Amino acid sequence: MLDVQDLAGTWLAQFTLWMEEVVQAGPAEPYAMVLATATPDGKPSIRSVLLRGVDESGFVCHTNYNSRKGREVAVNPRASLLFPWYSLSRQVVVDGRVERVSAEESDDYFASRPHGSKLGALASPQSEVIRSRSVLEDRHRALSERYPPGTQVPRPEHWGGLRIVPDSVEFWQARPNRLHDRLRYRREADRWLIERLAP
């Protein structure tokens, strides 16, 4: 059961509480989220990405800015997120605007990645049509020779973080008879309202 008096004072505190419970429950990918973007004329696309940071300013993931999602948010900077925590009969839905994180933040996160993942970011022309898998493997092999383990791999300029700055964060909890609880934090001017939605 989820009621207004059960909610934390902010969406971030509530999200942090639920995230801790999800991590303890042990789903395979607790930080996986579905990111939905759209073209200016409304053609949607979705994909799973990993949450790499959350604070009062929003939810952060990292990507190739030349990818489909990167191109879409560049011209239509709005997105939705879904955290599908099925094992706990919960989900969190976020709607908001998208902005790039600073180059410094992107550099810091890129530096923390495993060596092979850094090479992968350089090797993959994300979302582009390629002739075969060997294209990726050949590029990765060449980069592995250029940047052997222990050497610094530069962050590509076209790779970095995206922050979804929420306008609303909805917490959904399953209940019997399809009468689920839906409680939403919604930004209105400089304050957050808490609202119950019908299931």
N, C-alpha and C positions, 0 to 999 in steps of 0.2 A: 504494500500500500504506500502511496505517495501523496501527501497532502501539503498544502501551503505551509503549515506550521512545521513541517518536517524539513523544508528547504533551508539551505544555508543562506546567509545574507546576500551573497553575490553569486552570479553564474559561475565564476571561476572557482570559488570555494566548493560549490556543489559539484562541478565537473571534476575537481581534484579528488573529492571524496569518492565519487563513483569510479574514477580511474583507478584509485588505490584498491577498491573492491574487485574490479575486473582483473587487475594484475594478480591479486592474491588468489582469485578463482582459477587462474591459469588457462584462459583461452590461448590458442596457438599464436595469435597476433593481436595482443591487446591494444597496440597503438595503430592498428590499421583503420583507415577511414576512407569513405567513398567521397571523392571530390567531383562535384558537378559544375560544369562551366557551359557557356553557350556563346554562339556567334552573335553579332549585333542584330541579325534578323531572327534570332530565337532558336536556331538549330542546336540542340543540347548534345553534350557528350559527358560521359562519366568514366571514372577509373579509380582503382584503389591506390592509395598512397600511404605513407607512414607519417604520423604526427611526430615532429622533431622538436617541438617546443610549444608551450602554452603559458601565457601570462595575461594580465589584465588588458593588454593591447590586442590579443587574439591568438589564433592557432597557426603554427608555422609548419610548412613542408618545404622540400627542396626539389628542384627540377631543372631540366634544360629549358631555358626561356624560348628556344626555337621549337619546342614540342607543340603539339596541338593545344594542350592546356595553356602553355605559355603564350602562344599566339592569341588564343581566345581572350584571356584576361587582359592582354595588352590593349584590346579594342573594346572589350566589354568587361570592365573590372568589377564584376559581381560573381558570387559563387555560393554554393551550398555544400555543406559537409554532412555526412551521416556516419555515426559510430554505431555499427551493428553488433551490439553485445548480446547476441541471441542466447548464449548459455545462461545469462542472468535475467533473461526476458526484459531487456532494457534496450533503449536506443537514445542517442542524443542527436538532434538535428540543429545545424547552425546555418544561418543565412547572414551574408554580409558582403562588404566590399573587399576587394583584393588590392594589396600593395606589395611591392618588392621590399624585402628587408635590405638593410644597408650592406654595402660591399664588405664591410668589416665583419658583420654577422655571418655572411656567406663564407668569407675566408676562414673564420673560426670553425664553422661546422665542417667545411670541406677538409680542413687540416685534421679533424678528429676521425675522419672516415678510414676504413681499412685501405691499404695500398691498392688492392685489386679493384675496389669500388671507385677509387679516384681514376684509375686507368680506364675503367668502364665508362665513366662520365665523359672522358676525352674521346673514347673510341666510338661511342654510339651517336649517330645523327638521329636522335629520338624522333619518332613519328614519321620519318621519311621512309619511302619504299626503297628496299635494298635488294640486290640481285639474289643473294643467298646468305646463309649464316657465315660462310667463310669470309665474307666482307668484314663482319665484326671480329672474327677470330684473327684475321690477318692484321687488322688495325690494332687489336689488343696485343698481339705478339710484337709488333713493331714498337709500340709504346713501352712494352715490358723491357725491351732491349735499350730503349732510350732512357727510361726511368727505372733502373733496377731497384729491388728492395733496398730501403735505407736512403734513397734519394728523395728529394722534395718534388712532388708532382704539383705543377701550378694549377690553380682553379681556372677553368675556362671562363672567359668573360660572359659567355651565354648560359652559364650555370649558376644558380643561386636560390635563395629562399623566397617563398611567397607567404605573405601573412594574410589570413582571412580575419578581418576586423568585424566582429559580430554586431549585427543590429538586433538579432534575436537568437536565443539558445533555448531549445525545447528539450525537456527531460520526459521521456516516455517510459512508463512501467506497465507491463502486462497485468491485467486483472481478469477474474472470471467473467464469463458471458460477454466477452468482447467489450466490456465497459472499462477500458484501460484508462490509466491516469496520464494526462498530458498537462504538464506545467511548464509555462514559458516565461523566461525573462525577456522583456522587449525594451529596447532603448527608445526613450521618448525625450528628445532634446538632451538635457544633461543628466537625466536620471533613468533608472531601470524600473519598469513595472513588472509585477508578477501576475500572470493570468492563467486561469484554468481553461483548457480547450476541451470541447466535446470529443470523444474518441471517434 
